[in-house]
Amino acid sequence: MQLICYRHHASMTATMIVIVAFLLSGIGLAVEASPKDDAYHYMPNGVDDQLYNEWWYFDVADNDSQFQVVYLLSDPDNISSERKIQVQAVAMQDGRPPAMGVHQSRGYGGDRNSPMFDIDKSGFSTEEEPNLRVRGEVEDSATGETIRWDLVYQPTASPWYAIPVQAHIGHLKGDWIKWLVYMPTAQVNGTLTIGNRTKNLQGTGYHEHAWGRFALSDPQITRASVSVPLDGFCLAFAEISGEQRAAFLGIEKDGKSIAFRDMQIKINYSNYAFDNKTGAVFPDAYHVAADNGDYSLDLVVDVQKNAATILDYRPPLPSVLVFQQVSILQGTLKSKSGEKFSFQKQGFSGFTTPEIG
């Protein structure tokens, strides 16, 4: 095991992450991945280390409860004085306001050969490969209660690289990202505790991992994912608007992979909502139409729950608004030969945009 540990001074509190991806065109998803690909990747180069970002995102839904957590490493050596070494968690339960918090750390530990990353009391590691144990705690920013989780993710679909090679995504010359969908869908078991209330979770989860050198405060991102295990179906979608538009939509149905990308995907925002916390407007309903010549997809994303946070940057950089959401995804997948599959299922979505004004 190649274990890398660092200690740093604490930096500004921050929040969630952007989510970006590409797929290779045509039928079939991009390059398959191994456990080493889900490991920690930072290697200083002395040129643009202040632009380095890496994060691991996990979510899980179980009936009336939904949970999302991100482990973030941004500017690890604090060259810009804007370093973020943090854990953010958001728990949403029917009939209760979202419980959410951020823990900012002085240091982290990572393994370059296997999925393992630690930030103080939080982190993830391999538990009987290919399973991952995901654990941690943060303080609810509204109530001061502890949000604690201890979950095991067991993948039920193979990992794949959404961006297998460095892809330009923003307005900075030479910026790039790589993107891995490590668990397109997973069975998740464990506990979620908020204050003195503990819930046993047995749900469906999802896990992504991205890293690269780019400005987190640059692009606008819309993303969504959903899984219907009984029908052997899972879907992941994202659109990024930076210097160039990039979009992906990947589907697995009954073990078969289907990919759409870029101009094969069109998105139409149909409704907007006002967020009281940030004073910002965000899309809370939109339609996605995709066609790659062999398959077409008609998808509607309808936001049901929303939790807004802000990723702070000092001027002249804009801060970033991050909307983490639980949504209903409804759609129909059709093949050129006439086969059709329709679904309506609760999933996750998100919207990330630079703060203007």
C-alpha positions as CSV (number, residue, x, y, z in Angstrom):
1,M,0.0,0.0,0.0
2,Q,1.3,3.4,-1.0
3,L,-0.1,5.7,1.7
4,I,0.3,9.4,1.4
5,C,-0.5,11.6,4.4
6,Y,-0.3,15.4,4.8
7,R,-1.0,18.0,7.4
8,H,-1.9,21.6,6.6
9,H,-3.3,24.7,8.2
10,A,-7.1,25.0,7.9
11,S,-8.5,27.1,5.1
12,M,-11.9,28.7,4.4
13,T,-15.0,26.6,4.8
14,A,-16.6,25.6,1.6
15,T,-19.0,23.2,0.1
16,M,-20.0,20.9,-2.6
17,I,-18.5,20.0,-5.9
18,V,-19.1,20.4,-9.5
19,I,-19.9,17.3,-11.5
20,V,-18.7,16.9,-15.1
21,A,-18.4,14.1,-17.5
22,F,-18.0,12.8,-21.1
23,L,-18.9,9.5,-22.7
24,L,-17.5,8.0,-25.8
25,S,-20.0,8.1,-28.6
26,G,-22.2,5.3,-29.8
27,I,-23.3,2.1,-28.1
28,G,-21.3,1.2,-25.1
29,L,-19.7,3.3,-22.3
30,A,-16.2,4.4,-22.1
31,V,-13.1,2.6,-20.9
32,E,-13.6,0.2,-18.0
33,A,-11.9,1.0,-14.7
34,S,-10.1,-0.9,-11.9
35,P,-10.0,-0.2,-8.1
36,K,-6.7,1.7,-8.6
37,D,-8.5,4.2,-10.7
38,D,-10.7,5.2,-7.7
39,A,-7.6,5.9,-5.7
40,Y,-6.0,9.3,-4.8
41,H,-4.2,10.9,-7.7
42,Y,-2.5,14.2,-6.7
43,M,1.1,14.5,-7.9
44,P,2.6,18.0,-7.6
45,N,4.1,19.4,-10.8
46,G,5.2,22.8,-9.6
47,V,3.3,24.6,-12.4
48,D,-0.4,24.7,-11.8
49,D,-0.9,22.8,-8.5
50,Q,-3.2,25.6,-7.2
51,L,-5.7,24.4,-9.8
52,Y,-5.7,20.8,-8.7
53,N,-9.1,19.4,-7.6
54,E,-10.2,15.9,-6.6
55,W,-13.4,14.6,-5.1
56,W,-15.3,11.5,-4.4
57,Y,-19.1,11.7,-4.4
58,F,-21.5,9.1,-2.9
59,D,-25.3,9.1,-2.5
60,V,-28.0,6.7,-1.3
61,A,-31.8,6.6,-1.1
62,D,-33.9,4.5,1.1
63,N,-37.7,5.2,1.1
64,D,-38.1,8.5,3.0
65,S,-34.4,9.2,3.5
66,Q,-31.7,10.4,1.1
67,F,-28.1,11.1,1.9
68,Q,-25.2,12.6,-0.1
69,V,-21.6,13.0,0.9
70,V,-18.5,14.5,-0.9
71,Y,-14.8,14.2,0.1
72,L,-13.0,17.2,-1.5
73,L,-9.4,18.1,-2.0
74,S,-8.8,21.4,-3.7
75,D,-5.4,23.2,-4.0
76,P,-3.7,20.7,-1.6
77,D,-0.6,22.8,-1.0
78,N,-2.6,26.0,-0.4
79,I,-0.8,28.0,-3.2
80,S,-3.8,30.2,-3.8
81,S,-4.7,30.5,0.0
82,E,-8.1,29.0,-1.0
83,R,-7.4,25.4,-0.1
84,K,-10.3,23.1,0.7
85,I,-9.7,19.8,2.5
86,Q,-13.2,19.0,3.5
87,V,-16.2,16.7,3.9
88,Q,-19.7,17.8,3.2
89,A,-22.8,15.8,4.0
90,V,-26.5,16.5,3.3
91,A,-29.3,14.3,4.7
92,M,-32.8,14.8,3.6
93,Q,-35.8,13.1,5.3
94,D,-39.4,13.4,4.6
95,G,-41.1,15.9,6.9
96,R,-37.9,17.4,8.1
97,P,-35.7,20.3,6.9
98,P,-32.4,19.2,5.3
99,A,-29.5,18.4,7.7
100,M,-26.3,19.5,6.3
101,G,-22.8,20.4,7.4
102,V,-19.1,20.9,6.3
103,H,-16.0,19.7,8.1
104,Q,-12.8,21.6,7.1
105,S,-9.6,19.8,8.0
106,R,-5.9,20.5,8.3
107,G,-4.9,17.3,6.5
108,Y,-5.7,14.2,4.7
109,G,-4.5,10.7,3.9
110,G,-4.7,8.9,0.6
111,D,-3.7,5.7,-1.1
112,R,-2.5,5.8,-4.7
113,N,-3.1,2.1,-5.3
114,S,-6.6,1.4,-3.9
115,P,-9.8,3.4,-3.0
116,M,-8.9,4.9,0.3
117,F,-9.1,8.5,1.5
118,D,-9.3,10.0,5.0
119,I,-10.1,13.4,6.4
120,D,-10.0,13.3,10.2
121,K,-12.9,11.1,11.3
122,S,-14.3,10.7,7.8
123,G,-13.3,8.8,4.8
124,F,-13.8,5.6,2.8
125,S,-11.8,2.4,2.2
126,T,-12.1,-1.0,0.6
127,E,-14.1,-3.5,2.6
128,E,-14.0,-7.0,1.0
129,E,-13.3,-5.8,-2.5
130,P,-15.1,-4.5,-4.5
131,N,-17.2,-3.1,-1.6
132,L,-16.4,0.3,-0.1
133,R,-17.0,1.4,3.5
134,V,-18.0,5.1,3.6
135,R,-18.0,6.7,7.0
136,G,-17.7,10.1,8.7
137,E,-19.3,12.9,10.7
138,V,-20.0,16.6,10.4
139,E,-21.9,19.1,12.4
140,D,-25.3,20.3,11.2
141,S,-24.8,24.0,10.4
142,A,-28.3,24.9,11.5
143,T,-28.8,22.9,14.7
144,G,-25.3,21.9,15.8
145,E,-26.3,18.2,15.9
146,T,-23.8,15.6,14.7
147,I,-24.6,14.0,11.4
148,R,-22.8,10.6,11.3
149,W,-22.8,7.8,8.7
150,D,-21.4,4.4,8.4
151,L,-22.3,2.7,5.1
152,V,-21.1,-0.2,2.9
153,Y,-21.5,0.2,-0.9
154,Q,-21.7,-3.0,-2.9
155,P,-21.6,-2.3,-6.6
156,T,-24.1,-4.0,-8.8
157,A,-22.8,-2.6,-12.2
158,S,-19.3,-2.4,-13.6
159,P,-17.3,0.9,-13.3
160,W,-16.5,2.9,-16.4
161,Y,-14.5,5.9,-17.3
162,A,-16.7,8.8,-18.5
163,I,-13.5,10.9,-19.3
164,P,-10.6,8.5,-19.8
165,V,-8.2,11.1,-21.1
166,Q,-7.7,14.7,-20.1
167,A,-10.6,17.0,-21.4
168,H,-10.6,20.8,-21.5
169,I,-13.7,22.1,-19.6
170,G,-13.3,25.7,-18.5
171,H,-11.9,29.1,-19.6
172,L,-8.3,28.6,-18.4
173,K,-5.9,27.5,-21.1
174,G,-4.7,23.9,-20.5
175,D,-7.2,23.1,-17.8
176,W,-8.5,19.5,-17.8
177,I,-10.5,16.9,-15.9
178,K,-10.8,13.1,-15.8
179,W,-14.1,11.5,-14.6
180,L,-14.9,8.0,-13.3
181,V,-18.3,6.5,-12.7
182,Y,-17.0,3.9,-10.2
183,M,-20.4,2.6,-9.0
184,P,-23.2,3.3,-11.5
185,T,-25.5,1.6,-9.0
186,A,-24.9,-0.1,-5.7
187,Q,-26.6,-1.8,-2.8
188,V,-26.0,0.2,0.3
189,N,-26.4,-0.9,3.9
190,G,-25.5,0.9,7.2
191,T,-26.6,3.6,9.5
192,L,-27.3,7.3,9.3
193,T,-27.5,9.2,12.6
194,I,-28.7,12.8,13.1
195,G,-28.4,13.9,16.7
196,N,-29.9,11.1,18.7
197,R,-31.9,9.7,15.8
198,T,-30.4,6.6,14.0
199,K,-31.9,5.1,10.9
200,N,-30.8,1.8,9.4
201,L,-30.4,2.3,5.7
202,Q,-30.9,-0.5,3.1
203,G,-31.0,1.4,-0.2
204,T,-29.7,2.1,-3.6
205,G,-26.6,4.2,-4.1
206,Y,-24.2,5.7,-6.6
207,H,-20.5,6.8,-6.6
208,E,-18.5,9.1,-8.8
209,H,-14.9,10.3,-8.7
210,A,-13.2,13.2,-10.6
211,W,-9.9,14.9,-10.6
212,G,-8.0,17.5,-12.7
213,R,-6.6,21.0,-12.9
214,F,-9.2,23.6,-13.4
215,A,-11.0,26.4,-11.6
216,L,-13.9,25.2,-9.5
217,S,-15.5,28.6,-9.8
218,D,-15.6,28.4,-13.6
219,P,-18.3,26.3,-15.2
220,Q,-22.1,25.8,-14.8
221,I,-23.1,22.2,-14.3
222,T,-26.5,20.4,-14.5
223,R,-26.5,16.7,-13.5
224,A,-28.8,13.9,-12.6
225,S,-28.7,10.1,-11.9
226,V,-31.2,7.4,-11.1
227,S,-31.3,3.6,-10.7
228,V,-34.1,1.1,-11.0
229,P,-32.5,-2.2,-9.8
230,L,-35.5,-4.5,-10.3
231,D,-35.5,-3.5,-14.0
232,G,-31.7,-3.7,-14.4
233,F,-31.6,0.0,-15.3
234,C,-29.3,2.9,-14.3
235,L,-28.7,6.3,-15.8
236,A,-26.2,9.2,-15.3
237,F,-26.4,12.6,-17.1
238,A,-24.5,15.9,-17.0
239,E,-24.2,19.1,-19.0
240,I,-21.3,21.5,-18.5
241,S,-21.3,25.1,-19.9
242,G,-17.8,26.5,-19.8
243,E,-15.7,27.8,-22.7
244,Q,-17.3,24.9,-24.6
245,R,-20.5,23.0,-24.0
246,A,-20.0,19.3,-23.1
247,A,-22.7,16.8,-22.2
248,F,-23.0,13.1,-21.5
249,L,-25.7,10.6,-20.8
250,G,-24.9,7.0,-20.0
251,I,-27.4,4.2,-19.5
252,E,-27.1,0.5,-18.5
253,K,-30.1,-1.7,-19.2
254,D,-30.0,-5.4,-18.5
255,G,-26.2,-5.4,-18.7
256,K,-26.1,-3.5,-22.0
257,S,-24.4,-0.1,-22.1
258,I,-25.8,2.8,-24.1
259,A,-24.1,6.2,-24.5
260,F,-25.0,9.7,-25.7
261,R,-22.7,12.7,-25.8
262,D,-22.5,16.4,-26.7
263,M,-24.7,17.3,-29.6
264,Q,-26.7,14.1,-29.3
265,I,-28.2,15.6,-26.1
266,K,-30.5,18.6,-25.8
267,I,-31.7,20.1,-22.6
268,N,-34.7,22.5,-22.1
269,Y,-35.2,24.2,-18.7
270,S,-39.0,24.4,-18.2
271,N,-39.3,25.9,-14.7
272,Y,-37.3,27.8,-12.1
273,A,-37.5,28.3,-8.3
274,F,-36.2,30.9,-5.8
275,D,-33.9,29.7,-3.1
276,N,-34.4,31.7,0.2
277,K,-31.0,30.8,1.6
278,T,-28.9,32.1,-1.3
279,G,-31.3,34.5,-2.9
280,A,-30.7,32.8,-6.2
281,V,-32.9,31.2,-8.9
282,F,-32.2,27.6,-10.0
283,P,-33.9,25.3,-12.5
284,D,-36.3,22.9,-10.7
285,A,-37.7,21.1,-13.8
286,Y,-36.1,20.4,-17.2
287,H,-36.5,18.1,-20.2
288,V,-33.6,16.1,-21.7
289,A,-33.9,14.7,-25.3
290,A,-31.1,12.4,-26.5
291,D,-30.6,10.4,-29.7
292,N,-27.5,8.5,-30.9
293,G,-29.0,6.9,-34.0
294,D,-29.6,3.6,-32.4
295,Y,-31.4,4.7,-29.2
296,S,-33.4,7.7,-28.1
297,L,-34.3,8.9,-24.7
298,D,-37.0,11.3,-23.5
299,L,-36.3,12.3,-19.9
300,V,-38.0,14.8,-17.5
301,V,-36.2,15.8,-14.2
302,D,-38.5,17.3,-11.5
303,V,-36.8,18.5,-8.3
304,Q,-38.6,17.5,-5.1
305,K,-36.1,18.5,-2.4
306,N,-33.4,21.2,-2.6
307,A,-30.5,22.1,-0.3
308,A,-28.3,25.1,-1.3
309,T,-24.8,25.8,-0.2
310,I,-22.1,28.2,-1.3
311,L,-18.5,27.5,-2.2
312,D,-16.7,30.7,-1.2
313,Y,-13.9,32.4,-3.1
314,R,-12.3,35.8,-2.6
315,P,-12.8,38.5,-5.4
316,P,-12.2,38.7,-8.2
317,L,-13.1,35.0,-8.4
318,P,-16.9,34.4,-8.1
319,S,-18.2,32.2,-5.4
320,V,-20.1,29.1,-6.5
321,L,-23.7,28.3,-5.8
322,V,-24.4,24.5,-5.3
323,F,-27.9,23.1,-5.3
324,Q,-28.1,19.5,-4.1
325,Q,-31.4,17.8,-4.9
326,V,-33.6,14.8,-4.7
327,S,-35.7,14.5,-7.9
328,I,-38.2,12.4,-9.8
329,L,-36.7,11.2,-13.0
330,Q,-39.3,10.0,-15.6
331,G,-38.5,8.9,-19.1
332,T,-38.7,6.5,-22.0
333,L,-35.8,4.8,-23.7
334,K,-36.5,3.5,-27.3
335,S,-34.4,1.5,-29.6
336,K,-34.3,1.8,-33.4
337,S,-35.8,-1.7,-33.6
338,G,-38.9,-0.6,-31.7
339,E,-38.1,-1.8,-28.2
340,K,-39.3,0.6,-25.4
341,F,-38.6,0.9,-21.7
342,S,-40.3,3.5,-19.5
343,F,-39.4,4.5,-15.9
344,Q,-40.4,6.8,-13.1
345,K,-38.2,6.8,-10.1
346,Q,-36.7,9.0,-7.4
347,G,-33.1,9.9,-8.0
348,F,-30.6,12.7,-7.4
349,S,-29.8,15.8,-9.3
350,G,-27.7,19.0,-8.9
351,F,-27.1,22.4,-10.3
352,T,-23.8,24.3,-9.8
353,T,-23.2,27.9,-11.1
354,P,-20.9,30.8,-10.5
355,E,-22.5,33.5,-8.3
356,I,-23.2,36.6,-10.3
357,G,-23.3,40.0,-8.6
